[in-house]
Amino acid sequence: MGAAPDPEQCANPKKTAGDTGGTAADMAIRNGKNGKNGNGSSHSNGNGNGNGTRVLGTVAEMAVAWGVEPRLLNVSYLGYAYVECLRSTVEVSARSKIQAGAAYTSDRRIVLNAALLGLGREKDRNSTLLHECAHILADLRHGRNCRHDRRWEQMMELLGEEPNVRHRIDYISAKVHAVETWECSNCGEEYYFVRPPRRTIKDCYCRPCGPRRGQLRVARRKPPAVHAR
């Protein structure tokens, strides 16, 4: 489970003529993709960046420690995919704000958001671990990047999890970590930015309400952090 798309994907730009290149969020704006409830998962079958992470152990070790070993035993018949999943390392990262977890199949690595290790968050932690295990299992079972397709969904079901792509974990949501929040003056829809928005508010509008009625205003803005010298 991973990062939410930038809310600029929802706040439609008034002018797009001449836009070229830009970030993935910029491209999503022009394509009109909705990012309101975008907390989801990140998955790659390529190399992951291990910087800023701390290794907890293997999936096998953490499954025993966290009490999810019986869930994984449900897929032991998968053979190679099952064994390789158990051998994969589990790491935590404190860098991610709204990404719950990520799976890197080629590296046999799973990275979890450090916030999931907090007291009372065991259910979220275990669900995220199993979500990422399902990615590795599906990829190795079928020999390709299955992303969140039906083959991944089947692995989730075998592990006893609902095949939800997007997480709904409040404490790692875009709303909690937003440095700036825009609000539609007509419908009250809010758009959360975990990074300073690239576009100015006057150049955007609420897509459902349109450019005439959907004028945006700044609802909340966090003051910049002050670093002691």
ChimeraX commands (.cxc) that place a marker at each C-alpha (Angstrom):
marker #1 position 0.00,0.00,0.00 radius 0.5
marker #1 position 1.43,3.34,-0.92 radius 0.5
marker #1 position 1.28,6.94,-1.55 radius 0.5
marker #1 position -1.80,8.85,-2.52 radius 0.5
marker #1 position -1.78,10.66,-5.86 radius 0.5
marker #1 position -1.28,14.40,-5.55 radius 0.5
marker #1 position -4.56,16.27,-4.98 radius 0.5
marker #1 position -3.67,18.48,-7.90 radius 0.5
marker #1 position -5.03,15.55,-9.84 radius 0.5
marker #1 position -8.48,16.65,-8.66 radius 0.5
marker #1 position -8.04,20.39,-8.70 radius 0.5
marker #1 position -8.27,20.86,-12.43 radius 0.5
marker #1 position -5.99,23.49,-14.00 radius 0.5
marker #1 position -7.70,26.34,-15.82 radius 0.5
marker #1 position -4.96,26.43,-18.44 radius 0.5
marker #1 position -3.24,23.39,-19.84 radius 0.5
marker #1 position -2.27,24.64,-23.29 radius 0.5
marker #1 position 1.42,24.27,-23.89 radius 0.5
marker #1 position 2.05,22.02,-20.88 radius 0.5
marker #1 position 4.76,19.50,-21.62 radius 0.5
marker #1 position 6.57,17.03,-19.46 radius 0.5
marker #1 position 6.23,17.70,-15.73 radius 0.5
marker #1 position 5.75,15.37,-12.82 radius 0.5
marker #1 position 3.47,12.36,-12.68 radius 0.5
marker #1 position 1.05,14.48,-10.69 radius 0.5
marker #1 position 1.10,17.16,-13.37 radius 0.5
marker #1 position 0.35,14.57,-16.01 radius 0.5
marker #1 position -2.51,13.18,-13.92 radius 0.5
marker #1 position -4.03,16.64,-13.63 radius 0.5
marker #1 position -4.17,17.00,-17.36 radius 0.5
marker #1 position -5.71,13.56,-17.67 radius 0.5
marker #1 position -8.28,14.33,-15.00 radius 0.5
marker #1 position -7.55,11.41,-12.68 radius 0.5
marker #1 position -9.20,11.61,-9.28 radius 0.5
marker #1 position -6.90,11.61,-6.29 radius 0.5
marker #1 position -9.33,12.30,-3.47 radius 0.5
marker #1 position -8.96,8.97,-1.72 radius 0.5
marker #1 position -5.66,7.98,-3.16 radius 0.5
marker #1 position -3.94,6.21,-0.28 radius 0.5
marker #1 position -2.81,3.01,-1.87 radius 0.5
marker #1 position 0.02,0.63,-2.49 radius 0.5
marker #1 position 3.27,0.80,-4.31 radius 0.5
marker #1 position 4.56,-2.23,-6.13 radius 0.5
marker #1 position 7.55,-2.90,-8.32 radius 0.5
marker #1 position 9.18,-6.02,-9.63 radius 0.5
marker #1 position 12.36,-4.05,-10.21 radius 0.5
marker #1 position 15.05,-2.72,-7.92 radius 0.5
marker #1 position 14.07,-0.74,-4.87 radius 0.5
marker #1 position 16.02,1.94,-3.06 radius 0.5
marker #1 position 17.09,0.69,0.34 radius 0.5
marker #1 position 18.25,4.07,1.63 radius 0.5
marker #1 position 16.67,5.12,4.88 radius 0.5
marker #1 position 15.30,1.70,5.75 radius 0.5
marker #1 position 15.94,-0.65,8.65 radius 0.5
marker #1 position 15.79,-4.44,8.30 radius 0.5
marker #1 position 13.51,-6.21,10.77 radius 0.5
marker #1 position 14.03,-9.76,9.51 radius 0.5
marker #1 position 12.66,-12.13,6.90 radius 0.5
marker #1 position 8.99,-12.58,6.11 radius 0.5
marker #1 position 9.17,-15.99,7.78 radius 0.5
marker #1 position 10.56,-14.48,10.98 radius 0.5
marker #1 position 8.12,-11.58,11.10 radius 0.5
marker #1 position 5.17,-13.84,10.28 radius 0.5
marker #1 position 5.92,-15.87,13.42 radius 0.5
marker #1 position 6.57,-12.78,15.56 radius 0.5
marker #1 position 3.41,-11.04,14.39 radius 0.5
marker #1 position 1.13,-14.08,14.39 radius 0.5
marker #1 position 0.34,-14.29,10.68 radius 0.5
marker #1 position 2.21,-17.53,9.95 radius 0.5
marker #1 position -1.05,-19.54,9.66 radius 0.5
marker #1 position -2.22,-17.13,6.94 radius 0.5
marker #1 position 0.91,-17.72,4.89 radius 0.5
marker #1 position 0.64,-21.49,5.35 radius 0.5
marker #1 position -2.53,-21.28,3.24 radius 0.5
marker #1 position -0.32,-20.71,0.19 radius 0.5
marker #1 position 2.46,-23.19,1.01 radius 0.5
marker #1 position 1.33,-25.34,-1.92 radius 0.5
marker #1 position 2.73,-22.65,-4.25 radius 0.5
marker #1 position 6.20,-24.09,-3.71 radius 0.5
marker #1 position 8.89,-21.82,-5.12 radius 0.5
marker #1 position 6.83,-18.64,-4.84 radius 0.5
marker #1 position 6.01,-19.45,-1.21 radius 0.5
marker #1 position 9.61,-20.24,-0.25 radius 0.5
marker #1 position 10.95,-17.10,-1.92 radius 0.5
marker #1 position 8.31,-14.97,-0.23 radius 0.5
marker #1 position 9.33,-16.33,3.16 radius 0.5
marker #1 position 12.96,-15.54,2.38 radius 0.5
marker #1 position 12.18,-11.93,1.47 radius 0.5
marker #1 position 13.36,-9.26,3.90 radius 0.5
marker #1 position 11.00,-6.98,5.79 radius 0.5
marker #1 position 12.21,-3.43,6.28 radius 0.5
marker #1 position 10.74,-0.26,7.77 radius 0.5
marker #1 position 11.12,3.27,6.52 radius 0.5
marker #1 position 10.45,6.49,8.41 radius 0.5
marker #1 position 10.73,8.57,5.24 radius 0.5
marker #1 position 7.35,7.76,3.76 radius 0.5
marker #1 position 4.40,9.84,4.95 radius 0.5
marker #1 position 1.36,8.31,3.28 radius 0.5
marker #1 position 2.63,5.10,1.71 radius 0.5
marker #1 position 1.74,2.12,3.88 radius 0.5
marker #1 position 4.04,-0.36,2.19 radius 0.5
marker #1 position 5.88,-1.41,-0.95 radius 0.5
marker #1 position 6.97,-4.72,-2.47 radius 0.5
marker #1 position 10.09,-5.21,-4.61 radius 0.5
marker #1 position 9.82,-8.67,-6.06 radius 0.5
marker #1 position 13.20,-8.88,-7.82 radius 0.5
marker #1 position 14.97,-7.78,-4.65 radius 0.5
marker #1 position 12.79,-9.99,-2.43 radius 0.5
marker #1 position 12.10,-6.97,-0.24 radius 0.5
marker #1 position 9.07,-5.55,1.53 radius 0.5
marker #1 position 9.20,-2.05,3.00 radius 0.5
marker #1 position 6.66,-0.94,5.59 radius 0.5
marker #1 position 5.88,2.52,6.89 radius 0.5
marker #1 position 7.49,2.88,10.34 radius 0.5
marker #1 position 4.25,4.34,11.68 radius 0.5
marker #1 position 2.68,0.88,11.39 radius 0.5
marker #1 position 4.89,-0.38,14.22 radius 0.5
marker #1 position 3.20,1.84,16.79 radius 0.5
marker #1 position 1.33,0.31,19.72 radius 0.5
marker #1 position -2.25,-0.62,18.85 radius 0.5
marker #1 position -1.57,-0.66,15.12 radius 0.5
marker #1 position -0.91,-4.36,14.78 radius 0.5
marker #1 position -3.93,-5.03,12.55 radius 0.5
marker #1 position -2.84,-2.35,10.05 radius 0.5
marker #1 position 0.74,-3.63,10.17 radius 0.5
marker #1 position -0.24,-7.24,9.52 radius 0.5
marker #1 position -2.67,-6.36,6.73 radius 0.5
marker #1 position -0.02,-4.29,5.00 radius 0.5
marker #1 position 2.56,-7.06,5.30 radius 0.5
marker #1 position 0.16,-9.59,3.78 radius 0.5
marker #1 position -0.81,-7.14,1.04 radius 0.5
marker #1 position 2.84,-6.87,-0.01 radius 0.5
marker #1 position 3.40,-10.62,0.35 radius 0.5
marker #1 position 0.52,-11.13,-2.09 radius 0.5
marker #1 position 2.42,-9.05,-4.66 radius 0.5
marker #1 position 5.55,-11.18,-4.38 radius 0.5
marker #1 position 3.56,-14.42,-4.42 radius 0.5
marker #1 position 1.52,-13.42,-7.48 radius 0.5
marker #1 position 4.54,-12.14,-9.41 radius 0.5
marker #1 position 6.61,-15.27,-8.77 radius 0.5
marker #1 position 3.71,-17.64,-9.32 radius 0.5
marker #1 position 2.85,-16.16,-12.71 radius 0.5
marker #1 position 6.29,-14.93,-13.79 radius 0.5
marker #1 position 5.24,-11.34,-14.37 radius 0.5
marker #1 position 4.32,-8.11,-12.62 radius 0.5
marker #1 position 0.70,-8.73,-11.66 radius 0.5
marker #1 position 0.18,-5.33,-10.01 radius 0.5
marker #1 position -3.35,-5.32,-8.56 radius 0.5
marker #1 position -4.95,-7.58,-11.14 radius 0.5
marker #1 position -7.12,-10.62,-10.53 radius 0.5
marker #1 position -4.09,-12.85,-9.85 radius 0.5
marker #1 position -3.01,-10.56,-7.02 radius 0.5
marker #1 position -6.60,-10.47,-5.73 radius 0.5
marker #1 position -6.64,-14.27,-5.60 radius 0.5
marker #1 position -3.48,-14.28,-3.48 radius 0.5
marker #1 position -5.05,-11.76,-1.11 radius 0.5
marker #1 position -8.12,-13.95,-0.76 radius 0.5
marker #1 position -5.97,-17.01,-0.05 radius 0.5
marker #1 position -4.21,-15.01,2.67 radius 0.5
marker #1 position -7.57,-14.13,4.20 radius 0.5
marker #1 position -7.47,-10.46,3.24 radius 0.5
marker #1 position -9.88,-8.21,1.37 radius 0.5
marker #1 position -8.22,-7.30,-1.98 radius 0.5
marker #1 position -8.29,-3.56,-1.33 radius 0.5
marker #1 position -5.86,-1.55,-3.41 radius 0.5
marker #1 position -6.11,1.67,-1.36 radius 0.5
marker #1 position -5.57,1.80,2.36 radius 0.5
marker #1 position -7.78,3.77,4.73 radius 0.5
marker #1 position -5.32,4.24,7.57 radius 0.5
marker #1 position -5.99,7.62,9.14 radius 0.5
marker #1 position -2.60,8.26,10.71 radius 0.5
marker #1 position -0.78,7.88,7.40 radius 0.5
marker #1 position -3.42,9.65,5.31 radius 0.5
marker #1 position -2.90,12.67,3.11 radius 0.5
marker #1 position -5.27,14.65,5.34 radius 0.5
marker #1 position -3.12,14.17,8.43 radius 0.5
marker #1 position 0.16,14.95,6.69 radius 0.5
marker #1 position -1.06,17.75,4.44 radius 0.5
marker #1 position 1.08,20.88,4.46 radius 0.5
marker #1 position -1.69,22.70,2.63 radius 0.5
marker #1 position -5.40,22.04,2.13 radius 0.5
marker #1 position -7.55,23.59,-0.58 radius 0.5
marker #1 position -11.33,23.72,-0.37 radius 0.5
marker #1 position -13.97,24.22,-3.03 radius 0.5
marker #1 position -16.03,27.30,-2.20 radius 0.5
marker #1 position -19.10,25.64,-3.76 radius 0.5
marker #1 position -19.22,21.99,-2.64 radius 0.5
marker #1 position -16.70,22.03,0.22 radius 0.5
marker #1 position -14.54,19.28,-1.30 radius 0.5
marker #1 position -11.04,19.32,0.18 radius 0.5
marker #1 position -7.76,18.62,-1.59 radius 0.5
marker #1 position -4.74,17.67,0.49 radius 0.5
marker #1 position -1.13,18.39,-0.42 radius 0.5
marker #1 position 1.65,16.53,1.38 radius 0.5
marker #1 position 4.12,18.69,-0.52 radius 0.5
marker #1 position 3.77,22.37,-1.46 radius 0.5
marker #1 position 1.48,22.50,-4.53 radius 0.5
marker #1 position 3.19,23.12,-7.85 radius 0.5
marker #1 position 0.32,25.16,-9.22 radius 0.5
marker #1 position -1.15,28.35,-7.80 radius 0.5
marker #1 position -4.67,28.12,-6.43 radius 0.5
marker #1 position -6.02,30.79,-8.78 radius 0.5
marker #1 position -5.04,28.64,-11.76 radius 0.5
marker #1 position -7.09,25.65,-10.60 radius 0.5
marker #1 position -10.72,24.79,-9.92 radius 0.5
marker #1 position -12.78,21.95,-8.49 radius 0.5
marker #1 position -13.37,19.50,-11.33 radius 0.5
marker #1 position -16.89,18.35,-10.29 radius 0.5
marker #1 position -18.10,21.95,-9.93 radius 0.5
marker #1 position -16.40,23.40,-12.99 radius 0.5
marker #1 position -14.42,26.62,-13.49 radius 0.5
marker #1 position -17.30,29.00,-12.78 radius 0.5
marker #1 position -18.61,27.60,-9.50 radius 0.5
marker #1 position -15.63,25.58,-8.37 radius 0.5
marker #1 position -13.33,28.32,-7.17 radius 0.5
marker #1 position -10.81,27.13,-4.61 radius 0.5
marker #1 position -9.56,28.69,-1.41 radius 0.5
marker #1 position -6.86,27.77,1.09 radius 0.5
marker #1 position -8.55,26.06,4.03 radius 0.5
marker #1 position -5.45,25.21,6.07 radius 0.5
marker #1 position -1.74,25.71,5.73 radius 0.5
marker #1 position 0.93,24.42,8.09 radius 0.5
marker #1 position 3.63,26.94,9.02 radius 0.5
marker #1 position 7.09,26.03,7.74 radius 0.5
marker #1 position 9.17,23.97,10.13 radius 0.5
marker #1 position 11.68,25.91,12.19 radius 0.5
marker #1 position 15.02,24.14,12.58 radius 0.5
marker #1 position 17.10,24.96,15.64 radius 0.5
marker #1 position 20.65,25.95,14.88 radius 0.5
marker link #1:1,2 radius 0.2
marker link #1:2,3 radius 0.2
marker link #1:3,4 radius 0.2
marker link #1:4,5 radius 0.2
marker link #1:5,6 radius 0.2
marker link #1:6,7 radius 0.2
marker link #1:7,8 radius 0.2
marker link #1:8,9 radius 0.2
marker link #1:9,10 radius 0.2
marker link #1:10,11 radius 0.2
marker link #1:11,12 radius 0.2
marker link #1:12,13 radius 0.2
marker link #1:13,14 radius 0.2
marker link #1:14,15 radius 0.2
marker link #1:15,16 radius 0.2
marker link #1:16,17 radius 0.2
marker link #1:17,18 radius 0.2
marker link #1:18,19 radius 0.2
marker link #1:19,20 radius 0.2
marker link #1:20,21 radius 0.2
marker link #1:21,22 radius 0.2
marker link #1:22,23 radius 0.2
marker link #1:23,24 radius 0.2
marker link #1:24,25 radius 0.2
marker link #1:25,26 radius 0.2
marker link #1:26,27 radius 0.2
marker link #1:27,28 radius 0.2
marker link #1:28,29 radius 0.2
marker link #1:29,30 radius 0.2
marker link #1:30,31 radius 0.2
marker link #1:31,32 radius 0.2
marker link #1:32,33 radius 0.2
marker link #1:33,34 radius 0.2
marker link #1:34,35 radius 0.2
marker link #1:35,36 radius 0.2
marker link #1:36,37 radius 0.2
marker link #1:37,38 radius 0.2
marker link #1:38,39 radius 0.2
marker link #1:39,40 radius 0.2
marker link #1:40,41 radius 0.2
marker link #1:41,42 radius 0.2
marker link #1:42,43 radius 0.2
marker link #1:43,44 radius 0.2
marker link #1:44,45 radius 0.2
marker link #1:45,46 radius 0.2
marker link #1:46,47 radius 0.2
marker link #1:47,48 radius 0.2
marker link #1:48,49 radius 0.2
marker link #1:49,50 radius 0.2
marker link #1:50,51 radius 0.2
marker link #1:51,52 radius 0.2
marker link #1:52,53 radius 0.2
marker link #1:53,54 radius 0.2
marker link #1:54,55 radius 0.2
marker link #1:55,56 radius 0.2
marker link #1:56,57 radius 0.2
marker link #1:57,58 radius 0.2
marker link #1:58,59 radius 0.2
marker link #1:59,60 radius 0.2
marker link #1:60,61 radius 0.2
marker link #1:61,62 radius 0.2
marker link #1:62,63 radius 0.2
marker link #1:63,64 radius 0.2
marker link #1:64,65 radius 0.2
marker link #1:65,66 radius 0.2
marker link #1:66,67 radius 0.2
marker link #1:67,68 radius 0.2
marker link #1:68,69 radius 0.2
marker link #1:69,70 radius 0.2
marker link #1:70,71 radius 0.2
marker link #1:71,72 radius 0.2
marker link #1:72,73 radius 0.2
marker link #1:73,74 radius 0.2
marker link #1:74,75 radius 0.2
marker link #1:75,76 radius 0.2
marker link #1:76,77 radius 0.2
marker link #1:77,78 radius 0.2
marker link #1:78,79 radius 0.2
marker link #1:79,80 radius 0.2
marker link #1:80,81 radius 0.2
marker link #1:81,82 radius 0.2
marker link #1:82,83 radius 0.2
marker link #1:83,84 radius 0.2
marker link #1:84,85 radius 0.2
marker link #1:85,86 radius 0.2
marker link #1:86,87 radius 0.2
marker link #1:87,88 radius 0.2
marker link #1:88,89 radius 0.2
marker link #1:89,90 radius 0.2
marker link #1:90,91 radius 0.2
marker link #1:91,92 radius 0.2
marker link #1:92,93 radius 0.2
marker link #1:93,94 radius 0.2
marker link #1:94,95 radius 0.2
marker link #1:95,96 radius 0.2
marker link #1:96,97 radius 0.2
marker link #1:97,98 radius 0.2
marker link #1:98,99 radius 0.2
marker link #1:99,100 radius 0.2
marker link #1:100,101 radius 0.2
marker link #1:101,102 radius 0.2
marker link #1:102,103 radius 0.2
marker link #1:103,104 radius 0.2
marker link #1:104,105 radius 0.2
marker link #1:105,106 radius 0.2
marker link #1:106,107 radius 0.2
marker link #1:107,108 radius 0.2
marker link #1:108,109 radius 0.2
marker link #1:109,110 radius 0.2
marker link #1:110,111 radius 0.2
marker link #1:111,112 radius 0.2
marker link #1:112,113 radius 0.2
marker link #1:113,114 radius 0.2
marker link #1:114,115 radius 0.2
marker link #1:115,116 radius 0.2
marker link #1:116,117 radius 0.2
marker link #1:117,118 radius 0.2
marker link #1:118,119 radius 0.2
marker link #1:119,120 radius 0.2
marker link #1:120,121 radius 0.2
marker link #1:121,122 radius 0.2
marker link #1:122,123 radius 0.2
marker link #1:123,124 radius 0.2
marker link #1:124,125 radius 0.2
marker link #1:125,126 radius 0.2
marker link #1:126,127 radius 0.2
marker link #1:127,128 radius 0.2
marker link #1:128,129 radius 0.2
marker link #1:129,130 radius 0.2
marker link #1:130,131 radius 0.2
marker link #1:131,132 radius 0.2
marker link #1:132,133 radius 0.2
marker link #1:133,134 radius 0.2
marker link #1:134,135 radius 0.2
marker link #1:135,136 radius 0.2
marker link #1:136,137 radius 0.2
marker link #1:137,138 radius 0.2
marker link #1:138,139 radius 0.2
marker link #1:139,140 radius 0.2
marker link #1:140,141 radius 0.2
marker link #1:141,142 radius 0.2
marker link #1:142,143 radius 0.2
marker link #1:143,144 radius 0.2
marker link #1:144,145 radius 0.2
marker link #1:145,146 radius 0.2
marker link #1:146,147 radius 0.2
marker link #1:147,148 radius 0.2
marker link #1:148,149 radius 0.2
marker link #1:149,150 radius 0.2
marker link #1:150,151 radius 0.2
marker link #1:151,152 radius 0.2
marker link #1:152,153 radius 0.2
marker link #1:153,154 radius 0.2
marker link #1:154,155 radius 0.2
marker link #1:155,156 radius 0.2
marker link #1:156,157 radius 0.2
marker link #1:157,158 radius 0.2
marker link #1:158,159 radius 0.2
marker link #1:159,160 radius 0.2
marker link #1:160,161 radius 0.2
marker link #1:161,162 radius 0.2
marker link #1:162,163 radius 0.2
marker link #1:163,164 radius 0.2
marker link #1:164,165 radius 0.2
marker link #1:165,166 radius 0.2
marker link #1:166,167 radius 0.2
marker link #1:167,168 radius 0.2
marker link #1:168,169 radius 0.2
marker link #1:169,170 radius 0.2
marker link #1:170,171 radius 0.2
marker link #1:171,172 radius 0.2
marker link #1:172,173 radius 0.2
marker link #1:173,174 radius 0.2
marker link #1:174,175 radius 0.2
marker link #1:175,176 radius 0.2
marker link #1:176,177 radius 0.2
marker link #1:177,178 radius 0.2
marker link #1:178,179 radius 0.2
marker link #1:179,180 radius 0.2
marker link #1:180,181 radius 0.2
marker link #1:181,182 radius 0.2
marker link #1:182,183 radius 0.2
marker link #1:183,184 radius 0.2
marker link #1:184,185 radius 0.2
marker link #1:185,186 radius 0.2
marker link #1:186,187 radius 0.2
marker link #1:187,188 radius 0.2
marker link #1:188,189 radius 0.2
marker link #1:189,190 radius 0.2
marker link #1:190,191 radius 0.2
marker link #1:191,192 radius 0.2
marker link #1:192,193 radius 0.2
marker link #1:193,194 radius 0.2
marker link #1:194,195 radius 0.2
marker link #1:195,196 radius 0.2
marker link #1:196,197 radius 0.2
marker link #1:197,198 radius 0.2
marker link #1:198,199 radius 0.2
marker link #1:199,200 radius 0.2
marker link #1:200,201 radius 0.2
marker link #1:201,202 radius 0.2
marker link #1:202,203 radius 0.2
marker link #1:203,204 radius 0.2
marker link #1:204,205 radius 0.2
marker link #1:205,206 radius 0.2
marker link #1:206,207 radius 0.2
marker link #1:207,208 radius 0.2
marker link #1:208,209 radius 0.2
marker link #1:209,210 radius 0.2
marker link #1:210,211 radius 0.2
marker link #1:211,212 radius 0.2
marker link #1:212,213 radius 0.2
marker link #1:213,214 radius 0.2
marker link #1:214,215 radius 0.2
marker link #1:215,216 radius 0.2
marker link #1:216,217 radius 0.2
marker link #1:217,218 radius 0.2
marker link #1:218,219 radius 0.2
marker link #1:219,220 radius 0.2
marker link #1:220,221 radius 0.2
marker link #1:221,222 radius 0.2
marker link #1:222,223 radius 0.2
marker link #1:223,224 radius 0.2
marker link #1:224,225 radius 0.2
marker link #1:225,226 radius 0.2
marker link #1:226,227 radius 0.2
marker link #1:227,228 radius 0.2
marker link #1:228,229 radius 0.2
view
